[in-house]
Amino acid sequence: MVMPLVDTYCAERAEKNALSAELESARLIAAKLGSYETRVAEKLAQLDEVEARTIDDESLPVFREKLVDLAKETGCSIRRLNVGPVSLRPWTAGDDPTATELVASRDEAVTEFMLEWRPISISVSGSNSSLHNMLDRIAAIGLLIHTKSLEMYPSNPSRQSLTIDMELWCYTLSRRS
């Protein structure tokens, strides 16, 4: 009758040791939970910061209105403002957003995101200083914008007024469906 009690005792002691190890592991995780929550909050703040710099379907009308306001504030005249269709492609780690096609080596994994870009063609006329001021103000907005092309030429024979034709690419990332 002694043998079954020894087996029971050994089994319960092994279970107690396993539970003690699990409890210690849980305590370590709980001790680090505050730092994990802080890191998550930091990463969410960084994500919000980046998302605020992107232009998607919702923020496009606001950006378009901002361009019109900037032209008025700087004394420029908008001659044309067109928004083209959205283009998209898969996004990879270390990708170049200005490339229109995916150029990924076999080592680079395609992520769960799609890169979206919208071309905005704008033609603005004004004096040299007002156009310079407008370009500076567009750059100061801090959005994820790439100037795909920019051409400047005189608007009139006296060359007192200039026109800038430019194409801006506005970026955002979206999750794959």
Kinemage of the C-alpha trace (Angstrom):
@kinemage 1
@onewidth
@group {chain A} dominant
@subgroup {mainchain}
@vectorlist {calphas} color= white
{ca met a 1} P 0.000 0.000 0.000
{ca val a 2} L 2.960 2.331 0.338
{ca met a 3} L 3.776 2.284 -3.416
{ca pro a 4} L 0.580 3.899 -4.680
{ca leu a 5} L 0.941 6.758 -2.161
{ca val a 6} L 4.522 7.389 -3.302
{ca asp a 7} L 3.369 7.518 -6.932
{ca thr a 8} L 0.571 9.926 -6.039
{ca tyr a 9} L 2.940 12.099 -4.016
{ca cys a 10} L 5.529 12.212 -6.845
{ca ala a 11} L 2.866 13.060 -9.442
{ca glu a 12} L 1.442 15.847 -7.297
{ca arg a 13} L 4.902 17.225 -6.554
{ca ala a 14} L 5.718 17.279 -10.303
{ca glu a 15} L 2.399 19.037 -10.969
{ca lys a 16} L 3.165 21.551 -8.198
{ca asn a 17} L 6.599 22.263 -9.699
{ca ala a 18} L 5.051 22.737 -13.172
{ca leu a 19} L 2.412 25.084 -11.760
{ca ser a 20} L 5.080 27.031 -9.828
{ca ala a 21} L 7.138 27.437 -13.030
{ca glu a 22} L 4.034 28.566 -14.921
{ca leu a 23} L 3.201 31.032 -12.128
{ca glu a 24} L 6.739 32.451 -12.224
{ca ser a 25} L 6.507 32.842 -16.005
{ca ala a 26} L 3.171 34.638 -15.628
{ca arg a 27} L 4.696 36.956 -13.013
{ca leu a 28} L 7.568 37.843 -15.387
{ca ile a 29} L 5.128 38.575 -18.190
{ca ala a 30} L 2.947 40.662 -15.877
{ca ala a 31} L 6.021 42.626 -14.756
{ca lys a 32} L 6.847 43.457 -18.389
{ca leu a 33} L 3.249 44.223 -19.349
{ca gly a 34} L 3.588 47.915 -18.511
{ca ser a 35} L 6.601 48.322 -20.820
{ca tyr a 36} L 4.744 46.419 -23.572
{ca glu a 37} L 1.760 48.739 -23.214
{ca thr a 38} L 4.083 51.756 -23.373
{ca arg a 39} L 5.731 50.427 -26.547
{ca val a 40} L 2.328 49.734 -28.113
{ca ala a 41} L 1.216 53.284 -27.297
{ca glu a 42} L 4.432 54.675 -28.830
{ca lys a 43} L 3.962 52.613 -31.994
{ca leu a 44} L 0.320 53.666 -32.282
{ca ala a 45} L 1.369 57.309 -31.933
{ca gln a 46} L 3.954 56.818 -34.681
{ca leu a 47} L 1.329 55.154 -36.870
{ca asp a 48} L -1.103 58.027 -36.296
{ca glu a 49} L 1.671 60.469 -37.215
{ca val a 50} L 2.389 58.683 -40.504
{ca glu a 51} L -1.291 58.198 -41.338
{ca ala a 52} L -1.848 61.930 -40.833
{ca arg a 53} L 0.734 62.538 -43.586
{ca thr a 54} L -0.991 60.288 -46.150
{ca ile a 55} L -3.662 61.200 -48.656
{ca asp a 56} L -6.487 58.728 -49.158
{ca asp a 57} L -10.014 59.000 -50.554
{ca glu a 58} L -11.250 60.724 -47.392
{ca ser a 59} L -8.464 63.300 -47.106
{ca leu a 60} L -8.156 64.046 -50.844
{ca pro a 61} L -10.908 66.734 -50.927
{ca val a 62} L -9.289 68.460 -47.945
{ca phe a 63} L -5.893 68.435 -49.665
{ca arg a 64} L -7.373 69.718 -52.890
{ca glu a 65} L -9.052 72.560 -50.978
{ca lys a 66} L -5.747 73.255 -49.224
{ca leu a 67} L -4.013 73.671 -52.609
{ca val a 68} L -6.697 76.152 -53.701
{ca asp a 69} L -6.331 78.081 -50.430
{ca leu a 70} L -2.529 78.140 -50.745
{ca ala a 71} L -2.813 79.573 -54.234
{ca lys a 72} L -5.104 82.347 -52.972
{ca glu a 73} L -2.930 83.093 -49.938
{ca thr a 74} L 0.244 83.356 -52.016
{ca gly a 75} L -1.282 85.471 -54.779
{ca cys a 76} L -1.215 82.698 -57.385
{ca ser a 77} L -3.969 81.665 -59.783
{ca ile a 78} L -4.864 78.046 -60.345
{ca arg a 79} L -5.353 77.415 -64.022
{ca arg a 80} L -6.007 73.698 -63.722
{ca leu a 81} L -6.304 71.149 -60.911
{ca asn a 82} L -7.033 67.527 -61.827
{ca val a 83} L -6.939 64.417 -59.676
{ca gly a 84} L -6.147 61.235 -61.563
{ca pro a 85} L -7.261 57.692 -60.769
{ca val a 86} L -5.682 55.804 -57.913
{ca ser a 87} L -2.985 53.266 -58.785
{ca leu a 88} L -1.845 50.506 -56.490
{ca arg a 89} L 0.645 47.697 -56.177
{ca pro a 90} L 1.887 45.353 -53.445
{ca trp a 91} L 4.237 46.857 -50.876
{ca thr a 92} L 7.466 45.148 -49.813
{ca ala a 93} L 9.871 45.896 -46.998
{ca gly a 94} L 12.460 48.450 -48.132
{ca asp a 95} L 10.339 49.365 -51.152
{ca asp a 96} L 10.702 52.553 -53.223
{ca pro a 97} L 7.305 54.265 -53.418
{ca thr a 98} L 8.293 56.265 -56.487
{ca ala a 99} L 8.666 53.091 -58.559
{ca thr a 100} L 5.437 52.374 -60.401
{ca glu a 101} L 6.034 48.627 -60.555
{ca leu a 102} L 7.012 46.153 -57.882
{ca val a 103} L 10.764 45.589 -58.035
{ca ala a 104} L 11.359 43.051 -55.301
{ca ser a 105} L 14.069 40.472 -55.035
{ca arg a 106} L 13.209 36.988 -53.929
{ca asp a 107} L 14.526 37.783 -50.453
{ca glu a 108} L 12.099 40.641 -49.876
{ca ala a 109} L 8.739 39.461 -48.652
{ca val a 110} L 5.611 41.094 -49.972
{ca thr a 111} L 3.746 42.571 -47.014
{ca glu a 112} L 0.022 42.627 -46.296
{ca phe a 113} L -0.139 46.223 -47.568
{ca met a 114} L -0.858 47.824 -50.912
{ca leu a 115} L 0.821 51.086 -51.911
{ca glu a 116} L -1.689 53.565 -53.303
{ca trp a 117} L -0.789 56.742 -55.148
{ca arg a 118} L -2.912 59.414 -56.738
{ca pro a 119} L -1.576 61.830 -59.337
{ca ile a 120} L -2.625 65.442 -58.942
{ca ser a 121} L -1.909 67.673 -61.929
{ca ile a 122} L -1.876 71.345 -61.094
{ca ser a 123} L -1.129 74.391 -63.196
{ca val a 124} L -0.520 77.622 -61.286
{ca ser a 125} L 0.458 81.052 -62.521
{ca gly a 126} L 1.846 84.042 -60.676
{ca ser a 127} L 4.990 86.040 -60.047
{ca asn a 128} L 8.279 84.294 -59.395
{ca ser a 129} L 8.132 85.103 -55.672
{ca ser a 130} L 4.486 84.034 -55.253
{ca leu a 131} L 5.127 80.717 -57.031
{ca his a 132} L 8.233 80.154 -54.911
{ca asn a 133} L 6.201 80.908 -51.785
{ca met a 134} L 3.471 78.471 -52.841
{ca leu a 135} L 5.970 75.673 -53.511
{ca asp a 136} L 7.552 76.286 -50.095
{ca arg a 137} L 4.140 76.155 -48.427
{ca ile a 138} L 3.230 72.886 -50.203
{ca ala a 139} L 6.508 71.354 -49.016
{ca ala a 140} L 5.881 72.614 -45.465
{ca ile a 141} L 2.580 70.726 -45.253
{ca gly a 142} L 4.625 67.595 -44.606
{ca leu a 143} L 2.430 65.127 -46.478
{ca leu a 144} L 3.777 62.052 -48.255
{ca ile a 145} L 3.982 63.680 -51.673
{ca his a 146} L 6.452 63.165 -54.508
{ca thr a 147} L 6.870 65.725 -57.289
{ca lys a 148} L 6.788 63.561 -60.396
{ca ser a 149} L 7.254 66.452 -62.833
{ca leu a 150} L 7.574 70.215 -62.730
{ca glu a 151} L 7.773 72.604 -65.655
{ca met a 152} L 8.003 76.395 -65.432
{ca tyr a 153} L 7.534 78.804 -68.312
{ca pro a 154} L 6.498 82.439 -68.911
{ca ser a 155} L 2.749 83.088 -68.948
{ca asn a 156} L 2.898 86.260 -70.999
{ca pro a 157} L 5.252 87.985 -73.443
{ca ser a 158} L 6.535 90.398 -70.773
{ca arg a 159} L 7.651 87.416 -68.659
{ca gln a 160} L 6.354 89.120 -65.517
{ca ser a 161} L 4.070 86.173 -64.833
{ca leu a 162} L 5.164 82.549 -64.805
{ca thr a 163} L 3.249 79.299 -64.957
{ca ile a 164} L 4.175 76.089 -63.203
{ca asp a 165} L 2.727 72.798 -64.399
{ca met a 166} L 3.419 69.979 -61.990
{ca glu a 167} L 2.293 66.493 -61.223
{ca leu a 168} L 2.278 65.477 -57.571
{ca trp a 169} L 1.951 61.876 -56.449
{ca cys a 170} L 0.170 61.509 -53.099
{ca tyr a 171} L 0.720 58.285 -51.175
{ca thr a 172} L -0.952 56.024 -48.673
{ca leu a 173} L -0.772 52.379 -47.624
{ca ser a 174} L -3.848 50.206 -47.352
{ca arg a 175} L -4.362 46.668 -46.124
{ca arg a 176} L -4.975 44.009 -48.700
{ca ser a 177} L -8.557 42.844 -48.935
